Amino acid sequence: SINLNVGSSHSHATAGGDVFLRSGSAYGSESVGGTIFLQSGKSESSASGGVVIDSHEALSSGQSGDISISTGDAKHSGSIHLHTGLSSEEKAGSIVLNTGLSETSPGGAVSLLSGSTSSDRGGDINLLSGHGASRGGSIKLIAGSDSSASDDVKTGGDVSVTGGNSKNGDGGFVHIIGGSTESGNGGNIAFSSGHSKSFSSGSVQISSADGSVDGS
């Protein structure tokens, strides 16, 4: 093994030493800066090694460290790619985004934000499931359930789909479209309220908002 350790700090309001890994710079015309590779060891018969990037726990009442992954500023900034490897026989690997559990406060949030711009349209967020020979993958938006063990009345999480607001133009549309097909039946659109074992089932409400002129 190779261990890189920097000094610890035991004084009040001071920080431990930092570790910098920086590749070489390039200053010539059409030159490219050096790359940093973090790669685990391979295995001929079992699993290859993992790569762990982990901030240390806070041993007292402080906050654990952040992990930031970002590309540099440029005329055309770079992208961030997260992908798992190809599988020749078994199921391909998954990508899991999971925030931490909290014992007394709300759980951590997961935010997907596309880029803003002052002169053009904002960036898109595309959620695409995989293609399949027998069936395409599904996309499921499921709010969290009430996990309380008590009999007190609690409420499950909501799912909200809202078109964008506009100050001077039209508000954004919300399109719900079933899938198309060349030889079978087109995809269905189903609106269904939730059932209840002891109270009334949920309602289905479709309405347009008020306006200064009649909507259509």
N, C-alpha and C positions, 0 to 999 in steps of 0.2 A: 504493500500500500504506500501511497504518498500522502502525507499530511502537511497541510499548510496552516499554520497557526500564528496569529498575531497576538499582541499583548492584551491582557485584560485590564480593566480599570476598576479600582476599589475606592476611589474618591467620590465625594458627593458631586452630583451634577456634571459628571464627565462621561465621555463615551469611550468604548473600547476601540482598538485599532481597526482600520479598514483594510480590505483586500481589493486591489485593483488588478483586473485582467484586461489589458488593452493590446489590440493587434497593431501592426505597423501602419503608418500613414503613407500615402502616395501623393507626390507633388508634381509628377510629370504629366504631360498632356496625354489624355485618354487612359490614365492610370487608375487603378482601383485599389482601395485600401484593403488591408489584410482581413481575413475572416477568423473568427474564434469558433472552434469546434468543441462541443461537449458531447462525448460519445462513450457509452458504456462498452464493456467487453462482450465479444461474441461467445457463443457456445456451440459446439459441434453436435451435442446430443440432448441438451436441456434448454432452459430459458436463458436468454442473454441477460446481462446485468441491467439494472434500472438506473435512471438519472433522477435524483431527488434535489429539488430546489425548495428549501424550507427556511422560513424565518423562525428564530428560537422563541420559545414560550417566555412570557413575562412572569418572573418568579414572585412578584408581589402584586400590587394593585395597578401596575402600569399596563400599557397596550403593547401587544406583540408587534413585531416589525412588519412593514408592508413589503410586497413583492411587486415591482414595476417592470413591465416589458414594453418597450416603446422603440419605434424607429426614429432616426434622426430627421431633422428639418432639412428640406431640399426643395428644388424646383419641382421635382416629382418625388415625394417621399415614398419610402419603401413600405411594403406590406408585411403583415404578420400572418404566418401560416401555421395552423394547428391541424395536423393530420396523423392518423395512425397508419401502420404498415399494411401492405398487401398480404392477404391470407390465401394460401394455395389450396387448403382443404377445409379448415374450420372457419367459424364465424370471425369476421374481421374485428379488430379492436374498436372500442368505443371511446368517445370523448365525454368526460363528465365534468360539468361545472357545478360545484357544490359549495355553498357558503356554510359558515360555522353555526353550530347549535348554541343557543343561549338559554341558560337556566331560568333567568328572571326577566329578560327583556326580549323584544322582537328578534327573530332570527335575521341573519344577514340577507341583504337583497342581491339579486342578480340583475344588472342593467346592461342592455345592449343599445348603444347609442351610435347612430351614424353621424358622419361629419356634417357640420354646418358650413355655409358659405354666404358671403355678402353680395355676390354678383350672379350666382347661378342657382340651380336647384340643389336642395340638400341631398346627401347620400341616401341610398336605399338600404333596407334591411331585407335580405332574402332568406327565407327558411325553406329549404328544399330537401325532401326526402330522396332516398336512393331509388334508382331504377331497378327493376327485377324482371327475370324471364317469366315468372308466373304471376307476380303481383308487385306493384310498386310499394315502397315503404309508406307508412302513415305519419302524419303530424298530429300530435295530440297536445292540446292546451288544457291542462287540468289544474284547477285551484286546489289548495291544500285543504285537508279535512280537519275537523275538530278532533284533537287527540286527547281531550281531557277524560280522565277516568271517572269524574263525578257525574251526577245526574243533573247538574245545573244546565240551563239552556245556553247553548253556545251556537255559533254560526260558522259554517264553512266559508272558505275564501271565495271572492268574486272573480269573474272573468269579464273584463271590459275591452271592447274593441271600438275605437273611436277614430273617426276621420280627423285630419288636422284642421286647426283653426286658421282663419285668414282675417287680416285687418281690413283690407280693401277689396279683395277678390272673393271668389267662391270658396266655401269650405271644402275640405277633402271628402271624396266618396269612400264608402265602405262597400266593397264588392264581395258578394258570396256567390260563387259559381260552382256548380257541380261539374265533374269531369266529362270530357267529350270522348267519343269512341267512333270508330269507323264501321264496326259490324255488330256490336252489342247494344245494350241499353245505356243511355247516358246516366251519369251519376245523379243521385237524389240529393235533395236538401231537406233536412228534417229539423224542425224546431220542436223541442219537447221539454216540458217543465219536469222538475224532480218530484218523485213520489214521496209519500210520508206514511209511516206505519201507524201514527197516532193522531196526526193533525191533517189539515187540508194539503193537497198537493200544490205545487207552485203554479203561478199564472204565466201566461205568455202574452206579452204586451208589445204591440207594434204601433208606433205613432210618430207623426212628424211634429217638429217644433213650431212654435208660433212665429209669424213673420209679419212684415209691414204690408205685404201683398199676399194673395192666396198662393199657396204652393200647389204643385201638380204631381 
